[in-house]
Amino acid sequence: MYTLPDYFYDINLFSTALRLVLAVVFGGIIGLERGANRHPAGFRTHILVCVGATLAMLTNEYICQIYGTGDPARLGAQVITGVGFLGVGTILVTGRHKIKGLTTAAGLWASACLGLALGIGFYSGAVIAAVVIFISLSLLPKVENHFYRRSRAIDLYIEVDSVEHFRSFIQHVRTVDAAFYETHLSQDNPVTEGGIAFHLSMILPKNMDHSQAIDEFSHLEGVYLVEEI
């Protein structure tokens, strides 16, 4: 099995610079994908997290090498915990009960773990992880959306202009053989004065897909907004 020369793994100027540069490159690649899609944590945030984690691991290894004491995994464990709190700041719950930022938070955490691998000199693991993380963020959403569109489960945010039309909407949904599994009024104020906003989760019938359901429900009397969440 081919291994790199020892100076790639020892703590020296070359290996330190290489690991930090790789952290900038790999963290930047992941961050560019997030930033290009207008997510809360983008290019610079991912670079800083990855570089910071790399430096923490380098410092830990330096302490063990120079002073001959210490736990090589201690600072790394603290980084993983700390980035968890950072990731929480990217998770938002909108007024329509739509959760945003979970993937970005996971990406930040993965970037920190990537930095830890670089910091300790685990180059092969870091390279493979960087590729897998980037593919997961950039390509897998297409696969995910394909299966979600084929799913019969759907969550909707709906606004109607009156209580009467709210009742008629529910009655119509029942006539198309959709099965309710959750419905509740929203605390958002609808656009129309006296209107009603509510969330509806259901299982669609076999002959109806998501776009057909949204189109049909949007044309019901008194309905002025139907949005999938």
C-alpha positions, 0 to 999 in steps of 0.5 A: 500500500502506497503511503506518503513520505513522513514529512507529510505527517510530521508537524512541520512548516510544509505539512502545516501549510498543506493541511491548512490550504487543503482545508481552505480548498475543501471547505470552500468547495462545500461552501460554494455549493451552499452559498450558490443556493442562497443558504445561510452559511456559505463560502467563507463560513465553511472555510472558517469552520474547516480551517478552525477545526484543522488548526485545532487538531494541528495544535493538539498534535503539536502539544502531544509531539512537543510536550509528550503529553496530552490527549490527541483527541481532546480538542477535536471532541470540543470542536465537534461539540462547538460546531453543533451550537454554530449549526443551530444558528442556521436552522430556522422554522418559518411561520408556515412551519417550514424548517430551513437550514438543517442540511446547511447545519449538517454541512458545517458539522461535516466540514468541521470533521473534514478539518479534523481529519486534515489536521491530524494528517488523515489525507485519504479520509479527508479527500474521500469525505470531501468528495462524498460531502460535495456529491451529497449536497450538489447531486443527491437533492435531484434524486431526493426530489425525484422520489419526493415527487412520486410520494403520495404524502404532501404537506400544504399551507393554505389560505382561504377567505372565510370559515365557509370556504374552509369547510367547503375546502375540507369537504372537497378534499374528502371527496377526492379520497385523500386521507388526512393525517394532520391539520391545524390552523396557522398562527400566521395572519392571512392576507385577506381580512377575516380569512383563515390560514391552515396547514394540511398533511394528507395522503393523496389518492393514487391517481393524483400527484403533487402538482395536480393536487396543488392545481386542483385545490388552488382553483376552489372557491375562496382559496387564494393560496396553496403552497407545498411545504 
